[in-house]
């Protein structure tokens, strides 16, 4: 006969899980806002670099300045003969910030789930031998 035992990680006096949930929730909330700010800042940098390329025209010294701005702000390189940033270049600049935003949303939700959980228990399987009646 198998009997299911559970080990409780939280209770009336033990609130470690709830404290961990609160910590993850607030850390996730702060980092979510920081990732959102970085995402919008990167998008503004994409627009600035595009305007710089368009206004530079064929002036190679000004194109060099635009390349330096793109390299420093977004870690993106473009060729001097480009008339604007390509789709792949824009995607490679913005996609990591969007990914971080979603990661922090997941951590935020996990922390909220831990905080609101009333009881967290881990199931432990134990085998016990029962005596047969004769």
Secondary structure, DSSP 8 states (H G I E B T S, - for coil): -EEEEEEES--SS--HHHHHHHHHHHHHHHHHHHHHHHHHHHHHHHHHHHHHHHHHTT-HHHHHHHHHHHHHHH-----TT-SS--HHHHHHHHHHHHHHHHHHHHHHHHHHHHHH-S--EEEEEEE-------
